[in-house]
Amino acid sequence: MIYESKILNVALKRPKIHFVPDVVYAQVPTFEKPNQLLQMDLLIPQLEKRLPAIIFVTGGGFFSANRARMPQLRMHFAEKNFVVASINYRTVPNARFPQPVEDVKSAIRFLKANAQKFNIDAEKIFLIGDSAGGYLTAFAAVTNDEKIFNVGDNLNFSSKILAAVDLYGISDLTQIAATFPEEVQRLYNSAGSITSLFVNGVPAFGGVDGGILSNPLAAEKANPVNYITKNSAPMLLMHGMEDNIVSPIQTELLFQALKNHGVEAERYLVPNANHADEYWQQEEVFNLIDEFLKRYLI
């Protein structure tokens, strides 16, 4: 007996994607070593034309920067013909503000400097960040190409971006728990909190002892909401209505400040969503981000 094979017709809807891991984008000093390697993992659609790029800035509470996070989001946008770079950056206790902001800007300049190598359109760079990564994304967006911090490597390239997406990020480090119970607010403001160490540093390594409220000037300097100008990049902000890690007031503060400065901004609240839970892996979220970014590709 001869068995007949079946035919499966396949429409080409997704590009072939190459994964390029462990690309060093900077060497930076920390308390531990003078030249810590900062790395990115790249998803590169195999298309002939130059492509827009997204830098994904992972969350991690300022003490972790695991660039392997959010694989569904990253692959979604690679399949939408974006080059997607996921980065790590310096973290507490080996670093403090503004070093992680400098790292994000360095990653932007690195991609522009190596645009031909990675098939990127250097004028079409976006940022997406969640939680602490949302904070860093917001900082890079509001300061955009302003030379406020140490510019690091690739000095001939700007850190300007087209737009950014802030997922449940922080805009005012003194109010992260503003809508939470008083006991929770006290813990967030304590000298041992990560945000306090992020701004004040570790006392044993040259930092200043005290909570986030003990040095108002330093806290003000570390809040992206205070750096908005008419040149800030457009932003999409999203927050879960059940977030119990970062108060939804954080993206509301940034949203109102952006609008008051005449910067294009949208904010969405997601019912039932908590901090970095499965709600943020759903198509509705991805599609909304996709629609926002593609506005700036025209």
C-alpha positions as CSV (number, residue, x, y, z in Angstrom):
1,M,0.0,0.0,0.0
2,I,1.2,3.5,-0.9
3,Y,0.3,6.3,1.5
4,E,-0.3,9.8,0.2
5,S,1.4,12.8,1.9
6,K,-0.6,15.9,2.7
7,I,0.2,19.4,1.6
8,L,0.6,22.2,4.1
9,N,0.5,25.6,2.5
10,V,2.5,28.1,4.6
11,A,2.1,31.9,4.4
12,L,5.3,33.9,5.3
13,K,4.0,36.1,8.1
14,R,6.9,36.0,10.5
15,P,10.6,36.8,9.8
16,K,13.4,34.5,10.5
17,I,15.1,35.8,13.7
18,H,18.7,35.5,14.8
19,F,19.5,35.5,18.5
20,V,22.8,37.2,19.3
21,P,23.6,36.9,23.1
22,D,26.2,38.5,25.3
23,V,27.1,41.5,23.2
24,V,29.3,43.9,25.4
25,Y,28.1,47.4,25.0
26,A,30.1,49.1,27.7
27,Q,32.8,48.5,30.4
28,V,32.1,50.5,33.5
29,P,33.5,51.0,37.0
30,T,31.7,49.6,40.1
31,F,32.7,49.1,43.8
32,E,33.7,45.6,42.9
33,K,35.8,46.1,39.8
34,P,37.1,49.0,37.5
35,N,35.7,47.5,34.3
36,Q,32.5,45.6,34.8
37,L,31.1,44.3,31.5
38,L,27.6,45.5,30.5
39,Q,25.9,43.2,28.0
40,M,22.9,43.0,25.7
41,D,21.1,40.2,24.0
42,L,19.8,40.9,20.5
43,L,16.9,39.5,18.5
44,I,17.5,40.5,14.8
45,P,14.9,39.8,12.2
46,Q,16.6,38.7,9.0
47,L,15.3,41.3,6.5
48,E,17.2,43.2,4.0
49,K,16.0,46.7,5.0
50,R,17.3,48.7,8.0
51,L,15.0,48.1,10.9
52,P,13.8,50.2,13.9
53,A,15.2,49.0,17.2
54,I,13.8,48.6,20.7
55,I,16.0,48.6,23.8
56,F,14.2,46.6,26.6
57,V,15.3,47.8,30.1
58,T,14.5,45.1,32.6
59,G,13.1,45.7,36.0
60,G,14.6,44.2,39.2
61,G,14.1,46.7,42.0
62,F,17.5,48.4,41.3
63,F,19.4,45.4,42.8
64,S,18.9,43.0,39.8
65,A,19.1,43.5,36.1
66,N,18.3,40.1,34.5
67,R,18.2,40.8,30.8
68,A,16.5,37.4,30.2
69,R,13.2,38.7,31.5
70,M,10.0,39.3,29.4
71,P,10.9,36.9,26.5
72,Q,7.3,37.0,25.2
73,L,7.3,40.8,24.9
74,R,10.7,40.8,23.2
75,M,9.9,38.1,20.7
76,H,6.6,39.7,19.9
77,F,8.3,42.9,18.7
78,A,11.1,41.0,16.9
79,E,8.3,39.3,15.0
80,K,6.9,42.8,14.2
81,N,10.2,43.6,12.5
82,F,12.0,45.4,15.3
83,V,15.6,44.6,16.3
84,V,15.2,44.1,20.1
85,A,18.1,44.5,22.5
86,S,17.6,43.5,26.1
87,I,20.3,45.0,28.4
88,N,21.6,44.7,31.9
89,Y,23.0,47.7,33.9
90,R,24.7,48.6,37.1
91,T,22.8,47.8,40.3
92,V,22.7,48.4,44.1
93,P,24.9,47.9,46.1
94,N,27.7,48.1,43.5
95,A,26.4,51.3,41.9
96,R,24.1,54.2,42.6
97,F,22.2,57.0,40.8
98,P,22.9,58.2,38.1
99,Q,25.1,55.3,36.9
100,P,22.2,53.1,35.7
101,V,20.8,56.0,33.7
102,E,24.2,56.5,32.1
103,D,24.2,52.8,31.2
104,V,20.9,53.0,29.4
105,K,22.1,56.1,27.4
106,S,25.3,54.2,26.6
107,A,23.3,51.3,25.2
108,I,21.4,53.7,22.9
109,R,24.7,55.2,21.6
110,F,26.2,51.7,21.2
111,L,23.3,50.6,18.9
112,K,23.6,53.8,16.9
113,A,27.4,53.4,16.6
114,N,26.9,49.8,15.4
115,A,23.7,50.3,13.4
116,Q,25.1,48.9,10.2
117,K,26.5,45.8,11.9
118,F,23.0,45.0,13.5
119,N,20.9,46.2,10.5
120,I,19.4,49.0,12.5
121,D,18.0,52.4,11.4
122,A,20.0,54.6,13.8
123,E,17.3,57.3,13.7
124,K,14.6,55.0,14.9
125,I,15.4,53.8,18.4
126,F,12.8,53.2,21.1
127,L,12.9,52.2,24.8
128,I,10.6,49.9,26.7
129,G,11.1,49.3,30.5
130,D,9.2,47.8,33.3
131,S,9.4,48.6,37.0
132,A,12.9,49.9,37.9
133,G,13.5,49.6,34.1
134,G,10.5,51.8,33.6
135,Y,12.1,54.4,35.8
136,L,15.4,54.2,33.8
137,T,13.4,54.3,30.6
138,A,11.5,57.4,31.8
139,F,14.8,59.1,32.8
140,A,16.3,58.5,29.4
141,A,13.2,59.7,27.7
142,V,12.6,62.9,29.6
143,T,16.3,63.9,29.4
144,N,16.5,62.5,25.8
145,D,19.7,63.9,24.2
146,E,20.5,66.4,27.1
147,K,24.1,66.1,28.3
148,I,23.1,66.0,32.0
149,F,25.1,62.9,33.1
150,N,28.4,61.3,32.2
151,V,28.1,60.5,28.5
152,G,30.5,57.5,28.5
153,D,31.4,55.7,25.3
154,N,30.6,56.4,21.6
155,L,30.8,60.2,22.1
156,N,30.1,60.9,18.4
157,F,26.5,59.5,18.7
158,S,23.5,60.9,20.5
159,S,21.3,59.2,23.0
160,K,18.1,60.6,21.4
161,I,15.2,58.3,21.0
162,L,11.9,58.6,19.2
163,A,9.5,57.4,22.0
164,A,9.4,55.3,25.1
165,V,7.1,52.9,27.0
166,D,7.1,52.9,30.8
167,L,5.4,49.9,32.4
168,Y,4.5,50.5,36.1
169,G,7.7,52.5,36.6
170,I,8.7,55.0,39.2
171,S,8.8,58.8,38.7
172,D,9.2,60.1,42.3
173,L,11.3,57.9,44.6
174,T,9.9,59.5,47.7
175,Q,6.3,58.4,46.9
176,I,6.6,54.9,45.6
177,A,4.3,53.6,48.3
178,A,2.2,56.8,48.5
179,T,-1.2,55.0,48.4
180,F,-0.1,52.0,50.5
181,P,-0.6,51.4,54.3
182,E,1.4,53.6,56.6
183,E,3.6,50.7,57.8
184,V,4.5,49.8,54.2
185,Q,5.4,53.5,53.5
186,R,7.7,53.5,56.6
187,L,9.5,50.4,55.2
188,Y,9.9,52.0,51.8
189,N,11.4,55.1,53.4
190,S,13.8,53.3,55.8
191,A,17.5,53.6,55.5
192,G,17.7,49.9,54.4
193,S,15.3,50.2,51.5
194,I,16.7,49.6,48.0
195,T,15.6,53.1,46.8
196,S,17.5,54.7,49.7
197,L,20.6,52.8,48.9
198,F,20.1,53.6,45.2
199,V,20.1,57.4,45.9
200,N,22.3,57.6,49.0
201,G,24.7,54.8,48.3
202,V,26.0,52.2,50.8
203,P,27.4,54.0,53.9
204,A,30.3,51.5,54.2
205,F,31.4,52.4,50.6
206,G,31.2,56.2,50.7
207,G,27.4,56.6,50.8
208,V,25.3,58.6,53.2
209,D,23.3,56.8,55.9
210,G,19.6,57.6,56.1
211,G,16.3,56.9,54.3
212,I,15.2,58.3,51.0
213,L,13.7,61.3,52.8
214,S,16.9,62.2,54.7
215,N,18.5,63.9,51.7
216,P,15.7,65.8,49.9
217,L,18.1,67.4,47.4
218,A,19.6,64.1,46.3
219,A,16.1,62.6,46.0
220,E,14.9,65.5,43.9
221,K,17.9,65.0,41.5
222,A,17.0,61.3,41.2
223,N,13.4,61.8,40.1
224,P,12.7,61.8,36.3
225,V,9.6,63.9,36.8
226,N,11.9,66.9,37.5
227,Y,13.7,66.7,34.2
228,I,10.9,67.1,31.7
229,T,11.3,69.7,28.9
230,K,9.6,70.3,25.6
231,N,12.4,68.1,24.1
232,S,11.4,65.1,26.1
233,A,10.5,62.0,24.1
234,P,6.8,61.0,23.7
235,M,5.8,58.3,26.3
236,L,3.2,55.6,26.8
237,L,2.7,54.8,30.4
238,M,0.8,51.7,31.8
239,H,0.1,50.6,35.3
240,G,-1.9,47.8,37.0
241,M,-4.7,49.0,39.2
242,E,-3.8,46.3,41.8
243,D,-0.1,47.0,41.9
244,N,1.2,46.5,45.4
245,I,4.9,47.2,44.7
246,V,4.9,50.5,42.9
247,S,1.8,52.8,43.6
248,P,-0.1,53.6,40.4
249,I,0.3,57.3,41.4
250,Q,3.8,57.0,40.1
251,T,2.9,56.9,36.4
252,E,0.0,59.4,37.1
253,L,2.5,62.0,38.4
254,L,4.7,61.5,35.3
255,F,1.8,61.5,32.9
256,Q,0.4,64.8,34.2
257,A,3.9,66.4,34.2
258,L,4.5,65.4,30.6
259,K,1.2,66.8,29.5
260,N,1.7,70.0,31.4
261,H,5.0,70.5,29.5
262,G,3.4,69.9,26.2
263,V,5.0,66.4,25.7
264,E,3.0,63.8,23.9
265,A,1.9,61.2,26.4
266,E,-0.8,58.5,27.0
267,R,-1.5,56.6,30.1
268,Y,-3.5,53.3,30.5
269,L,-4.7,51.6,33.7
270,V,-5.1,47.8,33.5
271,P,-7.9,46.4,35.8
272,N,-6.9,43.5,38.0
273,A,-3.2,43.7,37.0
274,N,-0.5,43.6,39.7
275,H,3.2,44.3,39.4
276,A,4.9,42.4,36.6
277,D,2.3,39.6,36.6
278,E,0.8,37.6,33.7
279,Y,-1.4,40.5,32.6
280,W,1.7,42.1,31.1
281,Q,2.2,39.2,28.8
282,Q,-1.1,39.5,27.0
283,E,-1.7,40.4,23.4
284,E,-3.8,43.5,24.3
285,V,-0.8,45.0,26.0
286,F,1.6,44.1,23.3
287,N,-0.7,45.4,20.5
288,L,-1.3,48.7,22.3
289,I,2.5,49.2,22.6
290,D,2.9,48.3,19.0
291,E,0.3,50.8,17.9
292,F,2.0,53.5,19.9
293,L,5.5,52.9,18.6
294,K,4.5,52.7,15.0
295,R,3.0,56.1,15.2
296,Y,6.6,57.5,15.3
297,L,7.9,55.4,12.4
298,I,6.0,57.4,9.8
